[in-house]
């Protein structure tokens, strides 16, 4: 595999089994890719708070989340469109608050 430099991996149904576990053989293969200096990138539609534990477990610092709206390459953040930074930051903050169960939406019935 000497001519490959990067490997993009989907998460759901690819490296994660339906019970949200990773097979040892998958971990071994990922570690072998990294040993060969192949950059391993997790690619998912999930928000970052849903993949951070997985990335940490696999010691992967490159990933694409939010259906491509955000990317990290070797722990450096990239945004496809810098104009969307304010919108992204607001969305990210809401996602974090929801994940921590600190954000409640109050709905009022309109009669």
Backbone as ProteinMPNN parsed JSONL, in Angstrom:
{"seq_chain_A": "XXXXXXXXXXXXXXXXXXXXXXXXXXXXXXXXXXXXXXXXXXXXXXXXXXXXXXXXXXXXXXXXXXXXXXXXXXXXXXXXXXXXXXXXXXXXXXXXXXXXXXXXXXXXXXX", "coords_chain_A": {"N_chain_A": [[0.819, -1.198, 0.0], [2.067, 1.195, -0.374], [1.763, 3.58, -1.925], [-0.465, 4.969, -1.114], [-1.797, 7.727, 0.7], [-3.793, 8.669, 2.315], [-6.727, 7.674, 4.096], [-10.132, 7.457, 4.083], [-12.729, 6.851, 6.28], [-15.988, 5.763, 6.747], [-18.311, 5.854, 9.463], [-20.787, 4.728, 10.713], [-21.992, 1.527, 10.316], [-19.751, 0.832, 8.925], [-17.064, 1.056, 10.24], [-18.129, 0.929, 12.737], [-20.063, -1.406, 14.43], [-23.539, -2.545, 14.501], [-24.113, -2.531, 17.247], [-22.636, -0.454, 18.203], [-19.94, -1.006, 18.661], [-16.449, -1.693, 18.012], [-14.676, -3.904, 16.024], [-11.836, -5.842, 16.993], [-10.129, -6.506, 14.901], [-10.586, -4.442, 13.133], [-9.592, -2.246, 14.545], [-6.913, -3.036, 14.626], [-6.274, -2.985, 11.882], [-6.602, -0.227, 11.339], [-4.608, 0.842, 12.994], [-2.4, -0.268, 11.699], [-2.478, 1.07, 9.251], [-1.922, 3.668, 10.116], [0.645, 3.218, 11.115], [1.985, 2.884, 8.756], [2.183, 5.44, 7.935], [-0.132, 6.472, 6.786], [-2.663, 8.73, 6.591], [-5.467, 8.579, 8.571], [-8.846, 9.203, 8.302], [-11.858, 9.952, 9.823], [-15.073, 9.957, 8.517], [-18.208, 11.378, 8.556], [-21.736, 12.001, 8.936], [-22.444, 12.764, 11.374], [-22.598, 14.973, 14.277], [-19.79, 16.578, 15.9], [-19.597, 16.046, 18.702], [-20.584, 13.516, 18.866], [-18.693, 11.868, 17.785], [-16.297, 12.243, 19.007], [-15.396, 10.633, 21.196], [-14.971, 8.181, 19.915], [-12.984, 8.901, 18.047], [-10.964, 9.56, 19.819], [-10.566, 7.075, 21.095], [-9.56, 5.575, 18.961], [-7.344, 7.013, 18.428], [-7.313, 9.02, 16.45], [-6.916, 11.983, 14.713], [-7.952, 13.334, 12.619], [-10.866, 14.227, 11.029], [-14.134, 14.356, 9.511], [-17.126, 15.972, 9.94], [-20.636, 16.718, 10.674], [-21.99, 16.3, 8.216], [-20.046, 17.077, 6.343], [-19.725, 19.761, 6.869], [-17.787, 20.541, 8.617], [-14.346, 20.076, 9.15], [-11.465, 18.44, 10.426], [-8.017, 18.278, 10.21], [-5.379, 16.521, 11.183], [-5.845, 17.525, 13.753], [-6.252, 20.224, 13.21], [-8.579, 22.71, 12.523], [-10.766, 23.02, 9.762], [-12.899, 24.852, 7.678], [-15.243, 24.479, 5.126], [-16.38, 26.778, 3.985], [-15.568, 29.871, 4.844], [-17.329, 31.966, 5.299], [-19.454, 30.945, 6.617], [-18.805, 30.768, 9.263], [-19.853, 32.125, 11.575], [-22.482, 31.128, 11.654], [-21.891, 28.398, 11.886], [-20.559, 28.356, 14.395], [-22.648, 29.073, 16.118], [-24.404, 26.925, 15.679], [-22.751, 24.824, 16.53], [-22.434, 25.476, 19.237], [-25.087, 25.196, 20.15], [-25.399, 22.446, 19.677], [-23.555, 21.42, 21.528], [-24.69, 22.264, 23.946], [-27.134, 20.9, 23.85], [-26.171, 18.27, 23.876], [-25.098, 18.187, 26.423], [-27.356, 18.348, 27.814], [-28.267, 20.821, 28.652], [-29.796, 22.584, 27.382], [-32.95, 23.606, 26.748], [-35.864, 23.546, 24.906], [-38.567, 25.577, 24.981], [-41.872, 25.185, 24.358], [-44.832, 26.695, 23.304], [-48.237, 26.245, 23.246], [-50.228, 27.25, 20.609], [-53.291, 28.753, 20.428]], "CA_chain_A": [[0.0, 0.0, 0.0], [3.008, 2.283, -0.243], [1.455, 4.819, -2.622], [-1.617, 5.628, -0.509], [-1.43, 8.717, 1.714], [-4.924, 9.002, 3.169], [-7.817, 6.705, 4.093], [-11.365, 7.992, 4.645], [-13.587, 5.778, 6.785], [-17.31, 6.063, 7.276], [-18.435, 5.295, 10.812], [-21.946, 3.863, 10.917], [-22.093, 0.391, 9.412], [-18.466, 0.553, 8.301], [-16.167, 0.647, 11.317], [-18.951, 0.655, 13.917], [-21.1, -2.423, 14.263], [-24.843, -2.033, 14.953], [-24.141, -2.328, 18.699], [-21.699, 0.647, 18.465], [-18.612, -1.499, 19.039], [-15.491, -1.822, 16.91], [-13.973, -5.181, 16.101], [-10.392, -5.741, 17.201], [-9.462, -6.545, 13.599], [-10.7, -3.088, 12.563], [-8.605, -1.435, 15.271], [-5.586, -3.466, 14.164], [-6.088, -2.475, 10.516], [-6.414, 1.227, 11.429], [-3.257, 1.064, 13.537], [-1.425, -0.618, 10.657], [-2.478, 2.187, 8.289], [-1.2, 4.778, 10.749], [2.051, 2.82, 11.19], [2.524, 3.088, 7.408], [2.069, 6.888, 7.674], [-1.346, 6.792, 6.041], [-3.565, 9.539, 7.43], [-6.794, 7.978, 8.689], [-9.842, 10.252, 8.518], [-13.233, 9.51, 10.038], [-15.995, 10.804, 7.757], [-19.552, 11.058, 9.02], [-22.714, 13.073, 8.998], [-22.69, 13.048, 12.793], [-21.916, 16.123, 14.882], [-18.511, 16.216, 16.517], [-19.707, 15.473, 20.04], [-20.924, 12.102, 18.738], [-17.555, 11.072, 17.296], [-15.052, 12.566, 19.718], [-14.924, 9.472, 21.963], [-14.464, 7.205, 18.955], [-11.711, 9.409, 17.529], [-9.978, 9.435, 20.896], [-10.284, 5.645, 21.273], [-8.744, 5.118, 17.829], [-6.234, 7.958, 18.313], [-7.428, 9.654, 15.134], [-7.071, 13.432, 14.882], [-8.504, 13.897, 11.383], [-12.221, 13.757, 10.805], [-15.109, 15.212, 8.846], [-18.413, 15.811, 10.609], [-21.733, 17.583, 10.271], [-22.228, 16.111, 6.775], [-19.052, 17.809, 5.572], [-19.679, 21.181, 7.228], [-16.604, 20.808, 9.433], [-13.288, 19.075, 9.0], [-10.213, 18.583, 11.157], [-6.917, 17.509, 9.633], [-4.326, 16.489, 12.199], [-6.341, 18.379, 14.84], [-6.419, 21.616, 12.775], [-9.934, 22.88, 12.009], [-10.992, 23.603, 8.448], [-14.294, 25.035, 7.298], [-15.316, 24.616, 3.67], [-16.731, 28.137, 3.595], [-15.318, 30.72, 6.003], [-18.474, 32.852, 5.514], [-20.413, 30.271, 7.489], [-18.208, 30.6, 10.578], [-20.77, 32.552, 12.629], [-23.565, 30.16, 11.7], [-21.33, 27.153, 12.41], [-20.303, 28.504, 15.824], [-23.94, 29.027, 16.794], [-24.869, 25.544, 15.582], [-21.882, 24.007, 17.389], [-22.761, 25.782, 20.626], [-26.356, 24.548, 20.447], [-25.157, 21.002, 19.745], [-22.89, 21.13, 22.789], [-25.666, 22.435, 25.016], [-28.066, 19.781, 23.762], [-25.449, 17.072, 24.304], [-24.925, 18.255, 27.878], [-28.709, 18.461, 28.36], [-28.397, 22.125, 29.292], [-30.582, 23.435, 26.498], [-34.334, 23.14, 26.694], [-36.714, 24.368, 24.065], [-39.895, 25.72, 25.58], [-42.868, 25.365, 23.304], [-46.112, 27.183, 23.791], [-49.321, 25.878, 22.35], [-50.945, 28.397, 20.059], [-54.716, 28.425, 20.29]], "C_chain_A": [[0.855, 1.252, 0.0], [2.627, 3.583, -0.909], [0.22, 5.53, -2.073], [-1.158, 6.564, 0.598], [-2.546, 8.978, 2.713], [-6.013, 7.95, 3.0], [-9.012, 7.338, 4.788], [-12.254, 6.828, 5.043], [-14.918, 6.33, 7.26], [-17.408, 5.387, 8.647], [-19.56, 4.27, 10.879], [-22.025, 2.768, 9.853], [-20.794, 0.052, 8.7], [-17.464, 0.137, 9.372], [-16.919, 0.38, 12.62], [-19.986, -0.408, 13.578], [-22.423, -1.857, 14.772], [-24.935, -1.803, 16.462], [-23.133, -1.27, 19.152], [-20.349, 0.19, 19.01], [-17.752, -1.608, 17.788], [-14.765, -3.15, 17.088], [-12.48, -4.941, 16.288], [-9.64, -5.732, 15.877], [-9.51, -5.185, 12.91], [-9.691, -2.164, 13.229], [-7.191, -1.762, 14.806], [-5.296, -2.903, 12.775], [-5.853, -0.965, 10.521], [-5.024, 1.549, 11.96], [-2.175, 0.746, 12.515], [-1.339, 0.497, 9.61], [-1.679, 3.361, 8.854], [0.299, 4.472, 10.84], [2.747, 3.037, 9.84], [2.437, 4.557, 6.973], [0.928, 7.247, 6.735], [-2.265, 7.544, 6.999], [-4.951, 8.911, 7.407], [-7.779, 9.072, 9.096], [-11.202, 9.602, 8.724], [-14.151, 10.482, 9.306], [-17.424, 10.395, 8.11], [-20.472, 12.262, 8.895], [-22.986, 13.504, 10.426], [-22.036, 14.361, 13.232], [-20.692, 15.656, 15.655], [-18.65, 15.589, 17.897], [-20.079, 13.994, 19.997], [-19.761, 11.25, 18.236], [-16.274, 11.302, 18.078], [-14.511, 11.39, 20.529], [-14.324, 8.41, 21.048], [-13.108, 7.629, 18.406], [-10.614, 9.269, 18.58], [-9.579, 7.969, 21.104], [-9.342, 5.119, 20.186], [-7.502, 5.976, 17.618], [-6.151, 8.547, 16.904], [-7.704, 11.136, 15.351], [-7.574, 14.121, 13.615], [-9.904, 13.336, 11.183], [-13.06, 14.82, 10.135], [-16.448, 14.933, 9.511], [-19.45, 16.76, 10.063], [-22.008, 17.507, 8.772], [-21.289, 16.955, 5.915], [-18.922, 19.275, 5.931], [-18.444, 21.536, 8.04], [-15.59, 19.694, 9.242], [-12.092, 19.454, 9.86], [-9.184, 17.723, 10.453], [-5.751, 17.631, 10.593], [-4.607, 17.524, 13.28], [-6.445, 19.858, 14.472], [-7.775, 21.744, 12.082], [-9.936, 23.563, 10.651], [-12.487, 23.757, 8.247], [-14.339, 25.186, 5.79], [-15.584, 26.039, 3.211], [-16.591, 29.039, 4.821], [-16.474, 31.68, 6.286], [-19.454, 32.247, 6.513], [-19.906, 30.127, 8.923], [-19.175, 30.979, 11.699], [-21.913, 31.555, 12.777], [-23.076, 28.837, 12.289], [-21.132, 27.248, 13.922], [-21.602, 28.453, 16.628], [-24.475, 27.601, 16.815], [-24.066, 24.649, 16.52], [-22.235, 24.23, 18.862], [-24.079, 25.119, 21.017], [-26.192, 23.039, 20.566], [-24.508, 20.617, 21.069], [-23.863, 21.237, 23.957], [-26.688, 21.304, 25.026], [-27.409, 18.504, 24.271], [-25.286, 17.035, 25.818], [-26.269, 18.383, 28.598], [-28.898, 19.757, 29.136], [-29.291, 23.06, 28.495], [-31.976, 22.834, 26.391], [-35.124, 24.099, 25.82], [-38.098, 24.398, 24.699], [-40.867, 26.016, 24.446], [-44.18, 25.78, 23.947], [-47.178, 26.828, 22.766], [-50.051, 27.138, 21.916], [-52.405, 27.99, 19.852], [-55.451, 29.452, 19.478]], "O_chain_A": [[0.35, 2.312, 0.367], [3.127, 4.63, -0.497], [-0.105, 6.619, -2.546], [-0.238, 6.24, 1.35], [-2.296, 9.449, 3.823], [-6.204, 7.404, 1.913], [-8.921, 7.717, 5.955], [-12.504, 5.925, 4.244], [-14.967, 7.252, 8.074], [-16.661, 4.453, 8.939], [-19.311, 3.081, 11.08], [-22.113, 3.046, 8.657], [-20.741, -0.919, 7.945], [-17.053, -1.022, 9.408], [-16.411, -0.31, 13.504], [-20.689, -0.316, 12.572], [-22.437, -0.803, 15.407], [-25.733, -0.983, 16.917], [-22.807, -1.189, 20.336], [-19.692, 0.93, 19.742], [-18.253, -1.615, 16.663], [-14.298, -3.47, 18.181], [-11.933, -3.953, 15.797], [-8.634, -5.037, 15.736], [-8.583, -4.817, 12.189], [-9.013, -1.388, 12.555], [-6.371, -0.864, 14.617], [-4.2, -2.403, 12.521], [-4.998, -0.472, 9.785], [-4.342, 2.428, 11.434], [-1.145, 1.419, 12.471], [-0.251, 0.828, 9.139], [-0.865, 3.967, 8.156], [1.126, 5.366, 10.663], [3.941, 3.334, 9.787], [2.598, 4.875, 5.794], [1.017, 8.214, 5.979], [-2.598, 7.052, 8.078], [-5.54, 8.733, 6.341], [-7.582, 9.771, 10.09], [-11.647, 8.8, 7.902], [-14.02, 11.696, 9.458], [-17.803, 9.231, 7.983], [-20.017, 13.399, 8.766], [-23.678, 14.495, 10.662], [-21.053, 14.804, 12.639], [-20.579, 14.485, 16.017], [-17.889, 14.682, 18.233], [-19.908, 13.289, 20.991], [-19.846, 10.022, 18.262], [-15.271, 10.629, 17.839], [-13.301, 11.167, 20.555], [-13.296, 7.813, 21.366], [-12.19, 6.814, 18.308], [-9.48, 8.906, 18.267], [-8.399, 7.66, 21.269], [-8.446, 4.321, 20.459], [-6.697, 5.698, 16.729], [-5.098, 8.57, 16.267], [-8.621, 11.501, 16.087], [-7.615, 15.35, 13.546], [-10.102, 12.121, 11.168], [-12.751, 16.011, 10.179], [-16.855, 13.778, 9.63], [-19.196, 17.509, 9.121], [-22.234, 18.532, 8.129], [-21.694, 17.483, 4.88], [-18.088, 19.973, 5.355], [-18.09, 22.71, 8.143], [-15.944, 18.517, 9.182], [-11.753, 20.629, 10.001], [-9.452, 16.565, 10.133], [-5.204, 18.716, 10.79], [-3.729, 18.295, 13.67], [-6.705, 20.679, 15.351], [-8.086, 20.982, 11.166], [-9.221, 24.537, 10.417], [-13.256, 22.869, 8.615], [-13.553, 25.947, 5.224], [-15.079, 26.465, 2.172], [-17.412, 28.973, 5.735], [-16.593, 32.168, 7.41], [-20.197, 32.97, 7.177], [-20.528, 29.426, 9.721], [-19.307, 30.239, 12.674], [-22.273, 31.179, 13.892], [-23.769, 28.225, 13.102], [-21.494, 26.325, 14.652], [-21.643, 27.854, 17.703], [-24.945, 27.124, 17.848], [-24.633, 23.813, 17.223], [-22.323, 23.277, 19.636], [-24.181, 24.54, 22.099], [-26.777, 22.419, 21.453], [-24.869, 19.603, 21.666], [-23.858, 20.394, 24.854], [-27.063, 20.81, 26.089], [-28.026, 17.742, 25.016], [-25.332, 15.964, 26.423], [-26.322, 18.511, 29.821], [-29.598, 19.791, 30.148], [-29.515, 24.202, 28.896], [-32.14, 21.683, 25.988], [-35.051, 25.316, 25.987], [-38.714, 23.356, 24.922], [-40.698, 26.97, 23.686], [-44.572, 25.27, 24.997], [-47.027, 27.085, 21.572], [-50.437, 27.974, 22.734], [-52.698, 27.001, 19.182], [-56.657, 29.324, 19.268]]}, "name": "protein", "num_of_chains": 1, "seq": "XXXXXXXXXXXXXXXXXXXXXXXXXXXXXXXXXXXXXXXXXXXXXXXXXXXXXXXXXXXXXXXXXXXXXXXXXXXXXXXXXXXXXXXXXXXXXXXXXXXXXXXXXXXXXXX"}
